[in-house]
Amino acid sequence: MAKTGKIQHNEKRRKLAAQYAEKRKRLKASAKDMTLGAEERFAARLKLAELPRNASPTRIRNRCEITGRPRAYYRKLKMCRNQLRELASQGQIPGMVKSSW
């Protein structure tokens, strides 16, 4: 089980990323727009740099929904390999059966 502080920190990052998503999108579009002047694009880059670092979606870490484990994460199921194996063995994941031969 991951430390609860790490899990909470990641949730805080998710909230910040969602809060600033529209503003980041707008500023990035204006920074890449070649029809604008160099000063306007540079100003957009400066405003983008003023946003909180944790507002960037790349700072969000994929973690297991059950344990909070950051490694061996399956995106489709939103859980780590340990929990996937355990729940599959118990038959709690539809269509997934632990192989035995």
N, C-alpha and C positions, 0 to 999 in steps of 0.2 A: 504494500500500500504506500502510495506517495505521501509526502508530507502535505498536510492540509494547507499550509501557507503557499506552497508552490501551486496547488490547484486553485486557490483563491486568487493568486497573482495572475494566473492565466485567464481566469474569468474576468478579472478587471481589464485585462488587455482586450478581451473579446468585446466588452461593453464600450471601451474607448474607440476601438476600430469601427464599431457600428455607429457610434455617435459622430465621428469625423469622416465617415466614408464619403458622403456627398461633397463635403468641402474639399477633401483630398482629390476626388475625381475631377472637380471643377478646376482646381489649381494645376493639376497635372496636365489637363487638356489645354489650358491657356499657356503653360510652360512649353508644350510641344508644338503649339500653333505657330507655324512659320509666317503666317500673314500678319501677325502682330510685330511690333517693333522689338528690338533687342532689349530695351529698357523695361518694357512691360513683361517680357518673358522672364527677365532676371528678377523683377519684383515678385512675380509669381513663385519663382524658385525660393526666394527669401521667405515669403509667407509660408511656403510648404515646409521649410526648415524650422519655422517657429512653432509648428504643431508639435504636440507631445510625441516622443519617440514610440511610446506604447500604442499610439493610435495607428501605427502601421500594421497592416494585416500580416506581414511577413514575420512579425515578432510573436505571433500566436503559435503555441506549440500544440500539436495534436496529442491528446491524452486519452487514455481509456476512460470510458464513461463510468465504469464500475470501480476500478481501483485507482485511477489517476496515473497509471504507469505511462511514461513518455516513449518507451521503446517498443519495437515490434508491434506497431499499431496498424490495424486493418481499417482503411478509410471507409470501406463499404459497410462494415459492421460497427464501426466506432468503438472498437475494443481491442485489447492486446491479445497476443497469442495464448497466454496462460488462461485467461477467462474464456476465450473462444474454445479452447480444448475442453475445459471443465464443463461449460454449458452444452457443448456438443455431445459429450459423454453422457450427460444427464438427459439428453433428448429435448432440450429446451429451445434449440434453434431449428426452425422448420426446414426440412429438406437436407439437413446435415447429419451425417452419421459417422461416428468414429470407425475407421476401417479396422478390420481384424481378419487375419488369414492364417 
